[in-house]
């Protein structure tokens, strides 16, 4: 376990601020959807997720507040502790995934993800696949027919 933790600490080398371009493929109750987006962590320790939908869907997290909605419409505001969304929690913890998952090696570039804490109520298990030592694919299952695959296309330093 200690060996995998050392590796995981180096997965996202940009601790202060970074952007992750991703593709989210989801199957819920037999319905298949694909979304493209970007996850941005800022210097102020706030996060933005922008989905390339029409209109654009944005999620902005500052402190304990989540604001979300479609561009041009009124946003909804939630307390982060009350808004349970496993995809958001995974994105929020890309730089420190050991806080929400226990890792069991499945091979050189793959790990079984065992959710910790509240996340275990929403996710049954997951897998993390690496490419060139960086996170590449995160697969999670929450039920018999509920699966999400997050393909991390590009992780870059970006400070606004």
Number of C-alpha atoms within 10 A of each C-alpha: 9 8 8 13 15 10 11 19 14 14 18 18 14 16 15 14 19 21 20 22 18 20 19 19 16 20 15 14 11 11 9 12 11 12 13 16 19 19 22 26 24 17 14 12 13 16 21 20 22 18 21 14 13 8 12 13 18 20 19 18 22 13 12 11 16 20 17 20 16 17 13 9 10 10 15 11 15 14 13 16 9 10 12 14 11 17 15 14 14 18 18 19 13 18 19 18 20 18 12 19 20 15 22 16 15 13 9 9 15 19 19 20 24 19 22 14 9 11 19 15 12 15 20 15 17 20 19 21 19 16 10 7 14 18 21 20 20 21 19 26 18 17 13 10 11 16 19 20 20 22 19 20 14 13 21 14 15 15 14 9
